[in-house]
Amino acid sequence: MPLSSNELTNLGNRLRTGTLHPKDDQLIAEFLLSFRDFAENTFFAITATLMDARDRIDPVNTLLAERTAKSTQSITEKLLRQPSLRLDQIQDIVGCRIIAINPSQQEEILSVLQGRFPSSDVKDRRANPTFGYRAVHLIVRDGRLRYEVQVRTRTQHIWATIVERLISKYGIQIKYGGGPPDVQERLQQLAGLISLYETEADPEALLTARISSSIDELESALGDGE
C-alpha cells in the first residue's frame, strides 16, 4: 500500500467532501494500482482451487468472472453512503463473482474457498438480505488489502442483475430501498419468492411460475417510457 493509514483517511475525507487537492488524482491512481498484483494472485488462487475441487463442484455449471476495480465515482458514492467508513476499510475495491447453479453448489464453493483462505471473513446475506440482495461474500485479506468474492446462485444473480438494470433508469437509490414504491415492492416480492424457492426441498411449479411472473413485471417497469 503506497499510502499510510492517515493519508488514506484524509484522501477518503476529501473524496467524500469534494475537496480534492491537485495531486489527488495521482494518489487515487497509486492506491488502485497497489491492488493489482494482489488481485491477480488471488483470482489465480481461486481459479486453481475451484479446478482442484471439480469432484465436488460442477465446473460446467459454475461461472467465474473477475470484476474490474471500483471507479473513483463508485468509491466516492460508497463513502457518501457510509459517513463513518474509511477509504482503507472498503472491502470491494477488487474482487470476483462466482455463480453457482443452486444453493447446494453455493455451499460447496464456500466450503472449498474457506479451506483455501482460512482467515477470510464471511458476510452471509442470505438469511438477512440487504434490501432484498441475497448472496455470500468472502473477504480475502492480505495486510490492508481486501479482495471480495461474491458467491451467488443463479436465481440470486438474476435478482441482482435486474437491480443493476433498474439503477440505469431510476438511480442508485433503487438498490437501497428507494425509487418508485411500486417497483421497489416488486423487487422485494421477487426476492422473497426466490428465497422461498431456494429453501424448498422440492419447489412447486406454481412457485416457479410466480417467480417468472414477478420477473416479467419488473421487465415491464424497465420498458416503461422507452
Salt bridges, closest charged atoms under 4 A:
ASP24 OD2 - ARG14 NE 2.71
ASP37 OD1 - ARG36 NE 3.77
ASP88 OD1 - ARG86 NE 3.26
ASP92 OD2 - LYS70 NZ 3.49
ASP92 OD2 - LYS78 NZ 3.07
GLU107 OE2 - ARG126 NH1 2.71
GLU108 OE1 - ARG56 NH2 2.81
ASP121 OD2 - ARG141 NH2 2.49
ASP124 OD2 - ARG126 NH2 2.79
GLU148 OE1 - ARG67 NH2 3.34
GLU148 OE2 - HIS137 ND1 3.12
GLU164 OE2 - LYS175 NZ 3.69
GLU198 OE1 - ARG134 NH1 3.06
GLU219 OE2 - ARG165 NH1 2.88
